[in-house]
């Protein structure tokens, strides 16, 4: 699949490598800024009972 995408990019080899790097960076940025914070609310591993209010 990645080879198919790389072959479909226009331009010489150096341009395809640069475009691929920019596409990867954009995908990582999109995931880190929007997708992962949204998914964090559904993660049960963040629910902690240590340090909660103590009852006498």
C-alpha positions in Angstrom: 0.0 0.0 0.0 2.8 2.5 0.9 4.6 1.6 -2.3 1.5 2.3 -4.3 1.1 5.7 -2.7 4.8 6.5 -3.2 4.6 5.5 -6.9 1.6 7.7 -7.4 3.2 10.9 -6.0 4.4 13.3 -8.8 7.9 14.5 -9.4 11.4 13.1 -9.1 12.6 10.9 -6.3 13.8 13.7 -4.0 10.4 15.4 -4.4 8.5 12.2 -3.6 10.6 11.6 -0.5 10.0 15.2 0.7 6.3 14.9 0.0 6.1 11.6 1.8 7.9 13.1 4.8 5.4 16.0 4.9 2.5 13.6 4.6 3.8 11.5 7.5 4.4 14.6 9.6 0.9 15.9 8.9 -0.6 12.5 9.9 1.3 12.4 13.1 0.4 16.0 13.9 -3.3 15.3 13.2 -3.2 12.3 15.5 -1.4 14.0 18.3 -3.5 17.2 18.3 -7.0 15.8 17.7 -7.4 12.1 17.7 -5.4 10.9 20.7 -6.8 13.6 23.1 -10.3 12.7 22.1 -9.6 8.9 22.6 -8.1 9.6 26.0 -11.5 10.1 27.6 -12.4 6.5 26.8 -9.2 5.0 28.2 -10.0 3.1 31.4 -6.3 3.1 32.5 -6.5 6.7 33.5 -9.0 6.0 36.3 -7.0 6.0 39.5 -8.2 5.3 43.0 -4.8 6.2 44.7 -4.9 9.5 46.4 -8.7 9.8 46.4 -10.7 11.1 49.3 -10.4 8.9 52.4 -13.4 8.1 54.5 -13.0 7.6 58.3 
